[in-house]
Amino acid sequence: METTGLRLARRMLAAVAAIALVSAFSAFSASSASSAAAEERFVMVSHGSDSNVWWNTVKNGMRDASEDFHVPVDYRNPPTGDTGDMVRILEQAAARNYTGVITTVPNFEMIQTGLAGVKAKHIPVITINGGPEQGMKLGAILHIGQPEYEAGKAAGERAKAAGIRSFLCVNHGADIQALWDRCKGFADAIGVDYKAATMDSGEDPTVIESKVAAYLRSHPDTQAILALGPDQAMGVLRGVHDAGKDGKIYVATFDLSPDILKAIQSGQLAFAIDQQPYLQGYLPVAAMAIAVRDKTTDPAHLVAALKSDKKVAARLEKYGLKPVYTGSTVSSGPSFVTRDNLAVVQQYAGSYR
C-alpha cells in the first residue's frame, strides 16, 4: 500500500514534469516564431551605380524602414549601373528565396526577364523610381516613384514661362527609359524634338563638363540645359563656365544634393526637381512588411495602411516629406526647389531629401 509521503512525492514529480513540458513547448514555440521572423528578408535592387551618390538617400530610407518594421533588407546594385548585371542580381534574388523583392525598372524587357524566377516562385514585387506604368505591367503589388514624363513636362512648362524655346537635355543613362521620359516631357512642353535635343553624356561629371562646353561652342543659340542628376548637373555648370556662358544659360536639374542647393542659392540653377528619394527607400519596405504581416497583395489595403501607420507618419513629419497616395501607387514627386523654398530642404539634403 502506497504511503501518504510516497503519494505526495509522486504528485510533486508529476507537477515538475508538467511544468518542464510546458516550458519546453513554450521555448519551442518562441524559437519557431523567432526562426520564422528570421526567415523574412527583403531585397532592394536598383540600377544605381556605386558612384551615383543620389542613391544614398534611398538607402537611408530603406534602413529606417528596416528598423521601424523589424525586417532585414539587403541592398543590391550593379557597380557600374549596367542593366545586364542588374538582371543577374534579380535572378540571384529568386534563387535566394527572399520574402519580397523591391526593384527599379530601368528597362522593361530586361527587368521582366530578370524577374521571371521571382514571379515563378510567387514572391511579391514592389517597384520603385520612375512612373508606375512599367511596374504595374510587371505585376507589382505597388509602385512608389515619380511619374517621369509628367515631371519633365512640368519642368519644361516652367522654362517656357521664362521664355525658353531651345534646350539641351544631358542624359547620363541612355539605357534608362525614365531619363528619356524626362527629356521628352521637357521638350514637349517647349515644343521641340526631344531626340534632337538630347546628348548621351555618360555619368562622369568631368566628361560631361567637356561635352557641354563643346556643345555650347558649336550651338551658341542654346537657351537652356536640363541635367538629369545632381552630380551630372555640377559637370554641366562647369561646362557652361568653360564655354564662357555663365549667367547666359537657363540651367535646371533633377534631384538634390548639398552642392545643388548651393547652386540654386547662388543663382546658377533655376530650380531642382525633387522626387523625394527617401520615400522610394522607406515606403516600399514598409509596404512589403505590411503585405507580409497582413497576408495581402491588395494595393488599396497597402496604401490605406501606409497612410494610417504611426511610424510612417513620424518619419514623414520629421523630414518634411509629402507623398501623394492613390489607389494603387504612391507618387514621391515632383516638387520644385527654388530660392523661394530652399531653406525648407537644406537641413536634410543629400541624406533624407
C-alpha positions in Angstrom: 0.0 0.0 0.0 1.3 3.5 -1.0 2.1 5.8 1.9 1.0 9.4 2.1 4.6 10.6 1.7 5.1 8.5 -1.4 1.9 9.7 -3.0 2.9 13.3 -2.3 6.3 12.8 -3.7 4.8 11.3 -6.9 2.5 14.2 -7.3 5.3 16.7 -6.9 7.3 14.8 -9.6 4.3 14.9 -12.0 3.9 18.6 -11.4 7.5 19.2 -12.1 7.3 17.1 -15.3 4.3 19.1 -16.4 6.0 22.4 -15.8 9.0 21.2 -17.7 6.8 20.1 -20.6 5.0 23.4 -20.8 8.3 25.3 -20.5 9.8 23.2 -23.3 6.7 23.7 -25.5 6.8 27.5 -24.9 10.5 27.6 -25.7 9.9 25.6 -28.9 7.1 28.0 -29.9 9.2 31.1 -29.2 12.1 29.6 -31.1 9.8 28.7 -34.0 8.4 32.2 -34.1 11.9 33.7 -33.9 13.0 31.4 -36.8 10.0 32.4 -38.9 10.8 36.1 -38.3 14.5 35.5 -39.1 13.5 33.9 -42.4 11.7 37.0 -43.5 14.1 39.0 -45.6 13.6 41.5 -48.4 16.0 42.7 -51.1 16.0 46.1 -52.8 17.6 46.0 -56.3 18.4 49.3 -58.0 20.2 50.3 -61.3 22.2 53.0 -59.5 26.0 52.7 -59.9 28.3 52.8 -56.9 29.5 56.3 -58.0 25.9 57.7 -58.0 25.6 59.2 -54.6 21.9 60.1 -55.1 21.0 56.5 -54.1 22.4 57.1 -50.7 19.2 58.8 -49.7 17.1 55.9 -51.0 19.3 53.5 -48.9 18.8 55.7 -45.8 15.1 55.4 -46.2 15.4 51.6 -46.7 17.4 51.3 -43.5 15.0 53.3 -41.4 12.1 51.2 -42.6 14.0 48.1 -41.9 14.4 49.3 -38.3 10.8 50.5 -37.9 9.3 47.3 -39.3 11.8 44.8 -37.9 12.7 43.1 -41.1 16.2 42.8 -42.6 16.7 44.2 -46.1 19.6 43.7 -48.5 20.6 46.4 -51.0 22.0 45.1 -54.3 23.0 47.1 -57.4 25.3 46.7 -60.4 28.5 48.5 -59.5 28.7 50.3 -62.9 25.0 50.7 -63.4 24.9 48.0 -66.1 21.3 46.8 -66.6 22.5 43.3 -67.7 24.3 42.9 -64.3 21.0 44.0 -62.6 19.2 41.2 -64.4 21.6 38.7 -62.9 21.1 40.2 -59.5 17.4 39.7 -59.8 17.9 36.1 -60.9 20.0 35.5 -57.8 17.2 37.0 -55.7 14.9 34.3 -56.9 17.4 31.6 -56.0 17.8 33.1 -52.5 14.1 32.9 -51.8 13.6 36.4 -50.4 10.2 37.1 -48.9 9.8 40.2 -51.0 11.6 41.9 -53.9 11.8 45.6 -54.4 13.2 46.8 -57.7 13.7 49.7 -60.2 12.7 49.2 -63.8 15.3 51.0 -66.0 14.4 48.7 -69.0 11.1 46.9 -69.0 12.0 43.9 -71.2 15.3 43.2 -69.3 13.8 43.5 -65.9 10.9 41.3 -66.9 13.4 38.7 -67.8 15.3 39.1 -64.6 12.1 38.7 -62.5 11.0 35.5 -64.2 12.2 33.3 -61.4 10.8 35.7 -58.7 7.4 35.6 -60.4 7.5 31.8 -60.8 8.0 31.4 -57.0 5.1 33.9 -56.3 7.4 36.2 -54.4 5.7 39.6 -54.2 7.3 42.5 -56.1 7.1 46.3 -55.4 8.6 48.6 -58.0 10.2 52.0 -57.3 11.6 55.0 -59.1 10.1 56.4 -62.2 6.4 56.2 -63.2 4.0 53.4 -62.3 3.2 52.0 -65.8 6.1 49.7 -66.1 5.8 48.3 -62.6 2.1 47.6 -62.9 2.8 45.7 -66.2 5.3 43.6 -64.3 2.6 42.6 -61.8 4.0 44.7 -59.0 1.7 44.9 -55.9 2.5 48.5 -55.5 4.7 51.2 -57.2 6.4 54.1 -55.4 8.1 56.8 -57.5 7.8 59.9 -59.7 5.9 59.9 -63.0 8.9 61.0 -65.0 7.3 62.3 -68.2 4.9 64.5 -66.2 7.8 65.7 -64.1 9.8 66.7 -67.2 6.8 68.4 -68.7 6.2 70.4 -65.6 9.8 71.5 -65.6 9.5 72.4 -69.3 6.4 74.5 -68.6 8.4 76.5 -66.0 11.1 77.0 -68.5 8.7 78.0 -71.3 7.1 80.6 -69.0 10.6 82.0 -68.6 10.9 82.4 -72.3 12.9 79.2 -73.2 12.4 77.8 -76.7 15.5 75.7 -77.1 17.4 73.4 -74.8 19.9 70.6 -74.4 19.0 67.5 -72.3 22.1 65.9 -70.8 21.2 62.2 -70.5 23.6 60.3 -68.3 21.9 56.9 -68.7 20.9 56.2 -72.3 19.5 52.7 -71.5 17.2 54.1 -68.7 13.7 54.8 -70.1 12.8 57.1 -67.2 15.6 59.5 -68.2 14.3 59.7 -71.8 10.8 60.4 -70.4 12.2 63.4 -68.5 13.8 64.8 -71.7 10.7 64.2 -73.7 8.4 65.8 -71.2 10.6 68.9 -71.1 10.9 69.0 -74.9 7.1 68.6 -75.5 6.4 71.5 -73.1 8.6 73.9 -75.1 7.7 72.4 -78.4 11.0 70.8 -79.7 12.1 67.4 -80.8 13.5 65.6 -77.7 15.8 63.2 -79.6 17.5 66.1 -81.5 17.9 68.0 -78.2 19.3 65.1 -76.1 23.0 64.3 -75.5 24.2 60.8 -74.5 26.7 62.1 -71.9 27.6 59.2 -69.6 27.8 59.6 -65.9 31.3 61.1 -65.4 30.9 64.8 -64.5 34.3 65.6 -65.9 33.3 64.1 -69.3 30.0 66.0 -69.1 31.9 69.2 -68.5 33.9 68.9 -71.7 31.0 67.7 -73.8 28.7 70.5 -72.6 31.4 73.2 -73.3 32.0 71.8 -76.8 28.2 71.7 -77.5 27.7 75.3 -76.4 30.6 76.5 -78.6 29.0 74.7 -81.6 25.4 75.6 -80.7 25.7 79.2 -79.4 21.9 79.8 -79.6 21.1 77.2 -76.9 19.0 78.8 -74.3 18.7 76.1 -71.6 20.2 72.9 -70.3 18.4 70.2 -68.4 20.5 67.9 -66.3 19.0 64.6 -65.0 21.0 64.1 -61.8 22.9 66.2 -59.3 26.4 65.0 -60.0 25.9 65.5 -63.7 24.4 69.0 -63.1 27.7 70.1 -61.5 29.5 68.9 -64.6 27.0 70.9 -66.7 27.7 74.1 -64.7 31.4 73.7 -65.1 30.9 73.2 -68.9 28.8 76.4 -69.0 31.6 78.2 -67.3 34.2 76.8 -69.6 32.2 77.9 -72.6 32.1 81.5 -71.2 28.3 81.3 -70.8 27.9 82.0 -67.0 24.6 83.7 -66.4 23.5 83.3 -70.0 22.1 79.7 -69.9 19.0 78.7 -68.0 20.1 75.5 -66.2 17.8 73.2 -64.2 18.3 69.7 -62.8 16.5 66.7 -61.4 17.3 65.7 -57.8 19.1 67.2 -54.9 22.5 67.3 -53.2 24.2 69.9 -50.9 26.1 71.2 -54.0 22.8 71.6 -55.9 21.3 73.7 -53.1 24.3 75.9 -53.1 24.0 76.4 -56.9 20.3 77.3 -56.5 21.2 79.8 -53.8 23.9 81.4 -55.9 21.6 81.6 -59.0 23.5 79.2 -61.1 20.5 76.8 -61.2 16.9 78.0 -61.8 15.5 75.0 -59.9 15.8 71.4 -59.0 13.1 68.8 -59.3 12.8 66.8 -56.0 11.4 63.3 -56.3 11.9 62.7 -52.5 14.1 59.7 -52.9 13.9 58.9 -49.2 10.3 57.8 -49.8 11.4 55.4 -52.6 13.6 53.6 -50.0 11.3 53.8 -46.9 7.8 53.3 -48.3 8.3 50.1 -50.3 10.0 48.3 -47.3 7.1 49.5 -45.1 4.5 48.4 -47.6 6.2 45.0 -48.2 6.3 44.4 -44.4 2.6 45.3 -44.2 1.8 42.9 -47.1 3.6 40.0 -45.3 2.1 40.9 -41.9 -1.5 41.2 -43.2 -1.2 38.5 -45.8 -2.4 40.7 -48.7 -1.3 42.0 -52.1 -4.2 44.4 -52.4 -2.7 47.8 -53.2 -5.7 49.7 -51.8 -5.1 47.9 -48.4 -1.4 48.7 -48.5 -1.9 52.4 -49.4 -4.5 52.7 -46.6 -2.2 51.0 -44.1 0.7 53.3 -45.1 -1.5 56.4 -44.6 -2.6 55.4 -41.2 0.7 53.9 -39.8 2.1 56.0 -37.0 5.7 55.0 -37.7 5.4 56.1 -41.3 3.7 59.4 -40.2 6.5 60.1 -37.8 9.2 59.7 -40.5 7.3 61.9 -43.0 6.8 64.7 -40.4 10.5 64.6 -39.3 11.9 65.1 -42.8 9.1 67.3 -44.2 8.1 64.7 -46.9 4.8 64.6 -48.7 3.9 61.6 -50.8 0.8 61.6 -52.9 -1.3 58.4 -52.3 -3.6 57.0 -54.9 -5.5 53.7 -55.2 -2.5 51.6 -56.3 0.5 53.8 -56.4 2.4 56.4 -54.3 3.9 59.4 -56.1 7.0 60.7 -54.5 7.3 63.7 -56.7 7.7 66.1 -58.4 8.2 69.0 -56.2 10.3 72.0 -57.2 13.1 73.5 -55.1 13.9 77.2 -55.9 15.4 80.1 -54.0 11.9 80.7 -52.5 11.7 77.4 -50.6 15.3 76.5 -50.3 15.6 76.7 -46.5 12.9 74.0 -46.0 15.1 71.3 -47.5 18.6 72.4 -46.8 18.9 70.7 -43.4 18.4 67.2 -44.8 19.6 67.4 -48.5 21.8 64.6 -49.5 20.7 62.4 -46.6 16.9 62.4 -46.3 15.8 64.8 -49.1 
